[in-house]
Amino acid sequence: MQRFMPVLGAIALALLVTAAVRTTASDQASAGDTARGKYLVMIAGCNDCHTPGYMVTAGKVDEKAWLTGSPLGWQGPWGTTYASNLRLLVTKMTADQFMAHARSDQRRPPMPWFAVRDMTDDDVKAIYAYIKHLGPGGQPAPAYVPPGGKVEGPVAVFPGPPK
């Protein structure tokens, strides 16, 4: 038994080193996904609607407020919609659930759901990683109001479809 002890020790050490290397690689991939997700959120226009004041300040909003939803309503023939608080949404979801949500049926305007639909799975997962990294923040956005319903607060009004 004593002659197997050095071999067992070497195997245990090799397993520990392998686990450490895998953890480091996993952490780097996660950091890479988070950075890519931030980049995608910025260039895809997610902040334009989902971050209060982002458009009117040309993006000069502290990252702590990013993706916390907006009280600005988007009103048209579909009713009045509000950009949701993605940070609160993501706290309740796994990556797979977020992927299914992102790939689900059409959203109400003005959400460009077709742009999210056309993203690669890796891009959607990176956006999820970034939002998850931000953690929960803000309050829920107002609820959808059907056409003709009473709306409180500011709205951007869209015309009906072209004739």
C-alpha positions in Angstrom: 0.0 0.0 0.0 2.9 2.4 0.8 4.2 2.1 -2.7 0.9 3.3 -4.1 0.7 6.4 -1.9 3.0 8.5 -4.1 0.9 7.5 -7.2 -2.3 8.3 -5.4 -0.9 11.7 -4.3 0.2 12.5 -7.9 -3.3 11.6 -9.2 -4.9 13.8 -6.5 -2.6 16.7 -7.4 -3.3 16.3 -11.1 -7.1 16.3 -10.4 -6.7 19.5 -8.3 -4.6 21.2 -11.0 -7.1 20.2 -13.7 -10.0 21.5 -11.6 -8.2 24.8 -11.0 -7.4 25.2 -14.8 -11.1 24.5 -15.7 -12.3 27.0 -13.1 -10.0 29.7 -14.4 -11.0 29.0 -18.0 -14.6 29.0 -17.0 -14.2 32.3 -15.2 -12.4 33.8 -18.2 -15.2 32.7 -20.6 -17.7 34.2 -18.2 -15.8 37.5 -18.1 -15.6 37.4 -21.9 -19.3 36.7 -22.2 -20.1 39.5 -19.8 -17.9 42.0 -21.8 -19.4 40.9 -25.1 -22.9 41.2 -23.6 -22.2 44.7 -22.5 -20.9 45.6 -26.0 -24.0 44.0 -27.6 -26.4 45.9 -25.2 -24.7 49.1 -26.2 -24.6 48.6 -30.0 -28.0 46.9 -30.3 -29.8 49.8 -28.8 -31.1 47.9 -25.7 -30.4 50.9 -23.5 -32.3 53.3 -25.8 -35.6 52.0 -24.4 -34.7 49.9 -21.4 -32.5 52.5 -19.6 -34.2 55.7 -18.4 -32.8 58.9 -19.9 -30.3 57.0 -22.1 -31.4 58.5 -25.5 -31.8 62.1 -24.3 -28.3 62.1 -22.7 -26.6 60.5 -25.6 -25.8 57.5 -23.5 -24.4 59.4 -20.5 -26.2 57.3 -17.9 -24.4 55.6 -15.1 -24.1 51.9 -15.7 -25.8 51.2 -12.4 -29.1 52.4 -14.0 -28.8 50.4 -17.2 -31.6 48.1 -18.2 -33.8 49.0 -15.3 -36.9 49.7 -17.5 -38.6 52.9 -18.2 -41.8 54.8 -17.3 -42.0 56.2 -20.8 -44.9 54.6 -22.6 -44.9 53.7 -26.3 -48.4 54.2 -27.6 -49.9 53.1 -30.9 -52.7 50.9 -32.3 -51.4 48.0 -30.1 -52.0 50.0 -26.9 -49.3 51.3 -24.6 -46.2 49.3 -23.9 -43.3 50.0 -21.6 -39.7 48.8 -21.8 -39.4 46.2 -19.1 -36.8 46.1 -16.3 -34.5 43.4 -17.8 -32.5 43.2 -14.6 -35.5 42.2 -12.5 -36.6 39.8 -15.3 -33.3 38.0 -15.5 -33.1 37.5 -11.7 -35.9 35.0 -12.1 -34.5 33.2 -15.1 -31.8 30.7 -16.0 -29.8 31.1 -19.2 -32.0 28.5 -20.9 -35.2 30.3 -19.8 -33.8 33.6 -21.0 -33.0 32.0 -24.4 -36.5 30.6 -24.7 -37.9 34.0 -23.7 -35.7 35.8 -26.3 -36.8 33.3 -29.0 -40.5 33.4 -28.2 -43.2 34.9 -30.3 -43.4 38.5 -31.3 -43.4 41.3 -28.8 -45.5 44.4 -29.0 -44.0 47.4 -30.7 -41.7 49.2 -30.5 -39.6 46.2 -29.3 -37.5 45.0 -32.3 -38.1 41.4 -31.4 -36.9 40.4 -34.9 -33.4 41.7 -34.1 -33.2 39.5 -31.0 -34.6 36.6 -33.0 -31.8 37.0 -35.5 -29.0 37.1 -33.0 -26.8 34.1 -32.6 -27.4 31.9 -29.5 -24.0 33.0 -28.2 -24.9 36.6 -28.5 -28.2 36.1 -26.6 -26.3 34.1 -23.9 -23.7 36.9 -23.7 -26.5 39.5 -23.2 -27.9 37.3 -20.4 -24.5 37.0 -18.8 -24.1 40.8 -18.8 -27.6 41.5 -17.4 -27.1 38.8 -14.7 -23.7 40.4 -13.9 -25.4 43.8 -13.3 -27.7 42.2 -10.7 -31.2 43.3 -9.7 -31.9 47.0 -9.7 -34.7 49.5 -10.2 -38.4 49.0 -10.0 -40.8 47.1 -12.4 -41.9 49.1 -15.4 -45.6 50.0 -15.7 -47.8 47.2 -17.1 -49.1 47.1 -20.6 -52.3 49.1 -21.2 -54.6 47.9 -24.0 -55.8 50.3 -26.7 -58.1 53.0 -25.3 -57.0 52.2 -21.7 -56.1 55.0 -19.2 -52.4 55.8 -19.2 -50.6 57.8 -16.6 -47.2 59.4 -17.3 -45.4 60.4 -20.5 -45.9 58.5 -23.8 -44.4 58.6 -27.3 -47.2 58.2 -29.8 -46.8 56.3 -33.0 -49.2 56.6 -35.9 -51.2 53.7 -37.2 -49.9 51.4 -39.9 -49.5 52.9 -43.4 -52.5 52.6 -45.7 
